[in-house]
Amino acid sequence: MIQPDTTKADADDGTVLPDDTDTTEDSEDMQDMTTADTDDADAGSDEDVADGDADTFPRSYVVKLRTENAKYRERARSADTYAERLHTELVRATGKLADPTDLEFAKEHLDDPDALAAALGDLLARKPNLASRRPAGDIGQGASPLAASSVDLAALLRQRAR
């Protein structure tokens, strides 16, 4: 039978160690030294934190600020919603589009009616199928002002006789 080699070669300096020597002790020593270095660095940061304690605020004040900011965020969110609704209604008021939501929201449309008209014109030039299909003016159908007056048969006969 062949007996296993009872020595190990140390990679750093080429010395041969007997197998019963535990190399994990060396790695533990290295971890201890690394931990000590980290502890020293943490101790320095603890001192910085201690200096920073003077800049911290009481919890009640922080909670008050957070709720106040949440209220402002909610107001801003609702303002954005109102602006989008206003934009939709401005587009609807023009009567140029069948569906006023077809024109994408742009903040400059709210302030400048010319920009809104130009955007509508551009959209309808690119996509004429989005135009309103509602007839306007006298198209020869429905109630007319002449139908509301009484019928004069004598006037009708005179008109045809000419």
Phi, psi and omega per residue, in radians:
M1 nan 2.558 -3.140
I2 -1.729 2.270 3.129
Q3 -1.528 2.476 3.121
P4 -1.174 2.676 3.131
D5 -1.160 2.275 -3.080
T6 -1.731 0.253 3.130
T7 -2.196 2.703 3.079
K8 -2.195 2.505 3.086
A9 -1.564 2.262 3.089
D10 -1.394 2.210 -3.025
A11 -1.246 -0.466 -3.048
D12 -1.319 -0.900 -3.037
D13 -2.041 0.054 3.068
G14 1.389 0.094 3.115
T15 -1.351 2.696 -3.126
V16 -1.781 2.224 3.135
L17 -1.868 2.525 3.035
P18 -1.194 2.655 -3.051
D19 -1.121 -0.460 -3.103
D20 -1.305 -0.149 3.091
T21 -1.353 2.267 -3.095
D22 -1.578 2.070 -3.137
T23 -1.453 -0.153 3.120
T24 -1.230 -0.393 3.093
E25 -1.098 -0.675 3.123
D26 -1.104 -0.742 -3.123
S27 -1.203 -0.584 3.088
E28 -1.153 -0.695 3.111
D29 -1.087 -0.698 3.121
M30 -1.123 -0.711 3.119
Q31 -1.138 -0.675 3.115
D32 -1.103 -0.713 3.135
M33 -1.182 -0.682 3.125
T34 -1.148 -0.707 3.122
T35 -1.137 -0.685 3.123
A36 -1.120 -0.698 3.101
D37 -1.115 -0.706 -3.137
T38 -1.170 -0.687 3.123
D39 -1.096 -0.673 3.110
D40 -1.126 -0.709 3.130
A41 -1.181 -0.670 3.123
D42 -1.165 -0.617 3.138
A43 -1.102 -0.669 3.105
G44 -1.160 -0.674 -3.139
S45 -1.267 -0.491 3.069
D46 -1.132 -0.640 3.112
E47 -1.160 -0.646 3.096
D48 -1.129 -0.682 3.134
V49 -1.149 -0.682 3.130
A50 -1.087 -0.663 3.084
D51 -1.203 -0.570 -3.114
G52 -1.322 -0.246 3.135
D53 -1.088 -0.466 3.139
A54 -1.209 -0.360 -3.117
D55 -1.668 -0.015 -3.128
T56 -1.468 2.774 -3.094
F57 -2.005 2.759 3.093
P58 -1.127 2.643 -3.082
R59 -1.036 -0.708 -3.109
S60 -1.085 -0.660 3.127
Y61 -1.182 -0.716 3.130
V62 -1.132 -0.735 3.121
V63 -1.101 -0.716 3.120
K64 -1.080 -0.780 3.118
L65 -1.109 -0.701 -3.132
R66 -1.145 -0.737 3.126
T67 -1.182 -0.639 3.097
E68 -1.120 -0.771 3.106
N69 -1.146 -0.627 3.087
A70 -1.105 -0.676 3.113
K71 -1.120 -0.735 3.123
Y72 -1.164 -0.663 3.094
R73 -1.112 -0.702 3.112
E74 -1.131 -0.708 3.090
R75 -1.093 -0.746 3.140
A76 -1.124 -0.699 3.123
R77 -1.113 -0.744 3.134
S78 -1.229 -0.573 3.082
A79 -1.120 -0.675 3.085
D80 -1.125 -0.700 3.113
T81 -1.112 -0.761 3.126
Y82 -1.128 -0.658 3.127
A83 -1.137 -0.711 3.116
E84 -1.158 -0.688 3.098
R85 -1.147 -0.707 3.104
L86 -1.084 -0.736 3.123
H87 -1.050 -0.794 3.138
T88 -1.066 -0.726 -3.128
E89 -1.243 -0.599 3.068
L90 -1.124 -0.701 3.106
V91 -1.183 -0.707 3.120
R92 -1.097 -0.655 -3.118
A93 -1.125 -0.466 3.110
T94 -1.237 -0.525 -3.141
G95 1.281 0.202 -3.088
K96 -1.502 -0.432 -3.103
L97 -1.931 2.503 3.069
A98 -1.180 -0.696 3.099
D99 -2.144 1.951 -3.062
P100 -1.156 -0.244 3.113
T101 -1.430 -0.046 3.108
D102 -1.191 -0.471 3.096
L103 -1.528 2.154 -3.117
E104 -1.153 2.597 -3.135
F105 -1.170 2.335 3.013
A106 -2.500 2.279 -3.045
K107 -1.095 -0.555 -3.118
E108 -1.191 -0.355 3.094
H109 -1.193 -0.469 -3.129
L110 -1.244 -0.619 -3.054
D111 -1.594 -0.514 -3.008
D112 -2.146 1.859 3.140
P113 -1.116 -0.506 3.113
D114 -1.171 -0.669 3.100
A115 -1.142 -0.670 3.100
L116 -1.123 -0.796 3.133
A117 -1.100 -0.706 3.126
A118 -1.148 -0.717 3.125
A119 -1.140 -0.709 3.091
L120 -1.107 -0.778 3.114
G121 -1.066 -0.728 3.131
D122 -1.136 -0.760 3.141
L123 -1.117 -0.758 -3.131
L124 -1.235 -0.481 3.062
A125 -1.216 -0.666 3.126
R126 -1.353 -0.656 -3.063
K127 -2.336 1.405 -3.092
P128 -1.158 -0.312 3.126
N129 -1.209 -0.219 3.120
L130 -1.484 -0.117 -3.093
A131 -1.156 2.682 3.112
S132 -1.158 2.393 -3.130
R133 -1.783 0.272 -3.115
R134 -1.408 2.117 -3.139
P135 -1.198 2.553 3.137
A136 -2.259 2.565 3.122
G137 1.517 -2.959 -3.133
D138 -1.477 1.973 -3.139
I139 -1.922 0.151 3.085
G140 1.432 0.255 3.112
Q141 -2.297 2.774 3.082
G142 1.416 -2.946 -3.107
A143 -1.220 2.430 3.095
S144 -2.284 2.783 -3.104
P145 -1.089 -0.538 3.122
L146 -1.166 -0.597 -3.126
A147 -1.196 -0.431 -3.121
A148 -1.293 -0.470 -3.141
S149 -1.363 2.862 -3.141
S150 -1.315 2.670 -3.105
V151 -1.471 2.260 3.105
D152 -1.971 1.812 -3.076
L153 -1.170 -0.598 3.138
A154 -1.138 -0.680 3.124
A155 -1.170 -0.665 3.102
L156 -1.125 -0.721 3.138
L157 -1.196 -0.712 3.085
R158 -1.091 -0.699 -3.098
Q159 -1.150 -0.644 -3.110
R160 -1.409 -0.390 -3.112
A161 -1.301 -0.463 -3.104
R162 -1.168 nan nan
